[in-house]
């Protein structure tokens, strides 16, 4: 546990209280499933940029990034920029087409346009699996942070952190998520640069900071091969592309111009943010070369920041995890009701009943995630494994529909099947040759088969 003063602990507890109060207040007037899912579709570019950024900047892009830079160098920052490039490409090519789906509230609604009920239900199932897996990982990390910063046991930390999210997410849905995202975006945008600046100041400046760092940490290919670099870059470019929480941000904006602008700002924001969180790993390495890499950011916070600022930065670190977890929890519940339950019912749920179902789904999903994170670690591994099957199955047909490329249900089924087979063969049977990740192979296999079958099936119609 870090040694924190009572004042720092009060700051952290006050922040958590503010998050809960803001979320409950923002969502107090939600009356139906559509409002719960897309919050009135009236947000501007600045809010879109803030909520998108807060959603994708989870523990992996902060503490995980610092840990990797501590271990292998700045190459990890560069491969993360594959994610930044993805956001910029979405802003340019995908966001302008979001206006074609004025009534969509989930990824399944988009998929239904070309692939019917089958495509919607399959997308719903994988949306729930993906969101549940990432949610489990995030709240596991939340328990670790509460243990590290407040001295709570990991199970207690998980229950407190996730309990706050469940309460405001169940009540307010997307309105609560966006409101808390904006607060968390502000806190993390202040906290991370502050930790880096104070860390460098503590060491005596930039020259003193880098003087003891091995040259290999500033080279792209000293610790990984060019093939591994390409694999990692493509993994970050494709891995989280068009996952449910990000796609659903396409449906909550005032118009496509605001949406495109906000998405672009989010992508541009991520470039310096990844550099900042990664550079903290360099600072930690300079301070204590034998440090456990996982503790890079916490150690810099403890060693460099004065009382008060320490509490603020720790609140920013906690904000990183909470802002990502609430988005995936909300997306899982909406996907369950809108993409699985409604299509399989003879009579679709009313907007009011859909809201009740979504709230129950949020409550149940969040509670199960707590139980899994505390007791059944191996099951979490299975859920996280589902993350690898999002892009090889859903990405290609979803991108085709969003881009306005008319596609067939047969192409979707054949492409998805080929993606699953390719990733299984590459990862399981061949053992990831050359360190190249099977997810990328699965996406390309899906793309080739989807394109060929789509062209053939349309020709024969």
N, C-alpha and C positions, 0 to 999 in steps of 0.2 A: 504493500500500500504506500502511496505517496504521502509525505508529511504535509498536511494542509492545516492552515489555521481555521479557527471557528469562522472568521470573516469570509474566507474562501468558500467554506462549506455553506454558509448562508447564501452566498451569491448563487451557487449551484442549485440549492433547494428553491430559491426564489425564482430562478429561471424555469425549473421544472413546473412550478406552480403557475407561472405565467403562461407556459405552453398549454397546460390543461385548461386554464380559464379562457384563454383566447380561442382554443378549439371548440369548447362548449358554446361560447358566446357566438362564434361565427356560424355555427350550424344549428342554432336554436330554432330557425323557422323553416327547416327542410320539411316538405310535405309529401313528396313523391319520389319514386325511383329515379326518374330522369334528373331531377334537381340533385338528388343524392349522388348521382353518377357524374354529372357535368356542370352542376352549380350555376345554371342559368345562362351559360355560354356568353358571358359578358366581360371577360378579363382582357386587359390591354397587353401590349408587348412587354412592358417592364415586369408585370406580374408573371407572365408566361416565362420570361427568362429566369426569374427568381425561383419559381416553383419547379421548373425543369432542372435547374442547377442543383437545388436542394435535394431533389429526388435521386439524381444519378450519383451525386457525390456521397457515397456511403463509406463504410469503414475501409473497404479495399482501396479506394482512391485517395485515402488520407494516411491512416496508420499503416495499411498494407503497402502503399507506395513508398513511404519513408523507410519501411523495413527492407523493401527490395533495393532501393537506392543505396542503403547502408551496406547491403550484401554484394550487389553486382554493379552498382554505379548508375550514372545518369541515363544509361540506355533505357532504363525502365520508364523514365519520363517520356522519352521519345516514342516508345511503343504505345504509351497511353494516349499520345496525340492521335493515334488511330481512332480513338473514341471521339476526339474533338473534330476530326475530319468527318466522321459519320454525322455528327450533329449539323455541321455546315452543309453537307450534302442533303440531309433531310430538309433543312431550311430552304434550299434552292430548288429541289425537285419534288419532294413529297408534300411539304406544307402548303404550297400553292394549290394543290389538288384536293385539300381537305374539304373545301366547300362543296364538293360533289356528294358529301355524306352529311347533309344538314341535320338528320335525325339520329345519327349514330351515337351510341353511348358506350360502346365496347368494341374490341377488335373483332369479335364475332359478327357484329352488325356489318362491318366492312366485308368480311369474308363471305357472308351470305349473298352478297350481290352477284358474285360469279359462281360460287360453289354450293349454294343452297343450304338446306338444313344440315346436311352432312358436314360441310365445311365449317359451319357455325359451331356445331357441337364438338367436333374434334378440336377446333381452336379453343373453345371454352375449357375443355379438359386439360389441354396443355397450358393454358393460361393459369389455371388454378394450381397445377403442379409446379410450374415455374415460380409463380408468386409465393407459394407456400414454402418452397425450398429456399429462396432468397430471404424471405421473412425469417425463417428459422435461423439462418446464418447470422442475420443482422441482430436478432435479439439475443443470440448466444454471445455475440460481441458486446452487446449492451450490458449483459450481466458481468462480463469481464471488466468493463469500464467502471461500473458501479463498485465492483470489488476493489479495483485499483485506486480509484479516487476517493471513495467514501468509506471503504473498509467493510462494506456489506458483503455477505456471502453471495456467491454467483447466483444461486436460485432466488434469493431475495431481490437482488438487483434486477434479474429478469422479470420477476413479478411486478416490481414497482414501475420499471420503465415501460414494459408492455402494457401494464394496467392503465397507465396514463394514456397511451395511444389507443387502446381498445375503447376507453370511455369516450374520447372526443371523436374518434373515427365512427363509432357506432351511432352516435347522436347526429353528427354533422356531415359525414361523408366527404365529398370533394370540397365543399366549402370550408370545412374544418381543416382538411389537409392543406389546401392552398394558403389559408390564413397562417397556419403554423409554419408552413414552408417558408413564407416570406420572413417571418421572425428568425427562423433558423438560418436562412440564407444570410441575413444581416450579421448574425452572431458569428457564423463560421467565416464570413468574409473579413471580419475584423480579427478574429482569433488566430487563424492560421498565419497571416502575414506578421502579426504581432509576435508570435512564437519564433518565427524565423529571424526577424529583425533583432529581437532581444537575445537570441542564441548567438548570432554573429557578433553582437556588441559584447556579450559575455566573453567571447573568445579573443576579442581585441581587434576585430575587423575581418574583412574578406580574405586578405592575404594570409593572415594567421590561421584562418579557418581551413583554407585549402592546402596550406603548406605541408601538413602531415598526412594528406590523403594520397593513396597510391595513384599513380598516373592512369592505371587501368580503369579506375572509376570514372574517368573523363573520356574514355574511348568507347565507341559503340560496339566493337567486336572483340574486346579483350576477354570478356567473361561469357559471351554467348556467340554462337556461329551466325553468319548471315542468314542461313536457313531458319534458325530458331528466331532470329529477329523478325524475319518476314512472317513467320507463323504467328508470333505474338502480336505483331502489328495488325495482321488480318483478323486475329481473334478479337481484338478490341474494336476493330472496325465493324465486324459483323456480329459479334457475340450478343450485344445488347441492342442491336438495331431493331427498332419497332417492337420492343417488348411492351406489354399492356400498359404499364404506368405512363410510358412516354407517348404511346399512340393516343391514349385518352386525353393527353394535354392538347392534341390537335382539335378536340371537339369542344373546348371550353373557352375559346377566344371569340372576340367580337367579330372579326373578319379575317380573311386569309392574309392580308397585308400585315396586320398586327401579329398574326401567328408566325409568319415567315420571319419577321423582324425579331420577335422574341426568341425564336429557336436559334437564329443566327447569333444573337447576343449570348445565348447560353453556350453555344459551341465555342465562341471566341473567349468567353470568360474561363472556360475550362483549361485553355492553353496555359495562361500564367498560374492558375490554381494548381494544376498538376506539377508545374515547375516548383512552386512554393512548397507544397507538401513533400515533394521528393527532396528538395534542398535541405529540409529539416533532417532528413536521414544523413546527409553529408555533415551537417553540424553535429549530430549525435556521434557519428564516427570519429570526428575530430576531438570531441570531448572525452569519449571513453571507447576506444577501439574494441575492448573485450565485452562490450555491452550486449545483452540479448537483443537482437535486431528488432524483435516485436515491441520492445519498449523504447524505440527511438524517439517518438514524439513525447510520450510521458516523461522521459528522462530530461529532454530539453526544457519542457515546461517546468519541471521541478527545479532544475539547476539554474535557469536563467531569469525567470519572471518573479517580480516582487509580489507581495501580498496584494490581493485584490485583482490584479491583472491575471494572476494564476487562476483564480476562480473563473474569470471571464473566458479565458482560453479553454479551460476544461469544459465549461458550458458549451463552447463551440464544438469541441470534440464529441460530446454527447449529442449535440444537435445534428451532427453528420449522420449518426446512426439512426436517430429517431425520424429524421426527415425522409430517409429512404424506406424505413420499415413501414411508416404509415401509408405511403403510396402503394406499396405492394399488398398490404392488407386490404385496402380499399378496392384495389383492382381484382383481387381474388374473389371478394364477395360479389362484386358486380358481374364478373364473368360467370360465377356459379349460377346466379339468378337469371341473368339475361341471355347467356349463351348455352346453358345446359338445361335449367329447369323450364324456362318458357318454351323453347323449341320442342321439348318432349311432352308438354302438356297439351291436351285437346283444346283447352280454353286458356289463352294467355292470361297471366296475372294482371290485375288492374295496377295502375301506377301506385296507388296507396298500398295494396297488398304486396307489390313488388318491393316497396320500401321496407315493409315489415320483414319480408324474407331476407333482404339484403342486410338489415341490421342483425338479424339472428345469425346469418352467415358470417358477418364480421365478428360477432361475439364468439361463435363456436370456433372459427378459424384461428382467432387470436388466442383463445384458451388452449386449443390443441397445440398451437405453436409453442406456447409456454411449457406445456407438458413434455413435448418432444425435445425441446432445447435443454430441459433439466434432466430428463431421465433416459431418453432413447437416442443417444448420439448417432448410432449406426443408421437409424431411420432418417436422420437429418442428412446423412451422406447420400442416401438413396434419393431424397428429395432434391438435393443440390445437383445430383447427377442428371435430373430431368432438365436442368438449365441447358445442358449440352444439346438437347433435342429441340429447342425452340427454333433456332436459326435453320438447321437442316430440314425441318418439317414445315414451318410456317412462314419464314422470312420471304422466300422467293414468290410464292403465290400471293402473299399479302402485298408485297411491293408492286407486283404486276397490277393488282386491282387498284391500289392507291395511285398508280401512274396512269390509269385509264386504259391499260392493255387488256382487251377482252380475252378471257381465259375460260377453259372448260373444267368441269368437275373431274373428268378423267385425268386431265393433266395434273390437277392438284393431288389426286390419290397416287398416281404413278410417281410424281416428283417426291412426295412425302415418303413413300415406300423406299425409293432409291436413296434418299437422304439417310434414313434409318439404317439401311443395309450397309451403306458406305461407311458411316461412322462406326458401326459395329465391327466391320472387317478391319478397318484401319487401326482402331484403338485396341480391340480385343484380340484379333487373330494375328495382326502384323506387329502390334506393339508400338505404334506411332513411329514409323521409320523416320530417321533424321530429326526426331524431336518435333516434327510438324504435326500440329494438333488436328485430330480427326474431325472436329466441328467444321473446320474450313473445308475439308474434303467433302463432308456431307452437304454443305451449302452448294459447292460447285457441282456435285452429282445431281442434286435436286434441280439446279438451274438448267443443266444440260438435258436431263430427261423431261423436265417440265416444258422446256422450250420446244423440244422435238415432238412430244405427244400433243402439245397444244396446237402446233402448226398442222400436224397430221390430222387431228380430230376435227379441226375447223375446216380443213380442206375437204373432208369427207362428209360434212354435214349438208 
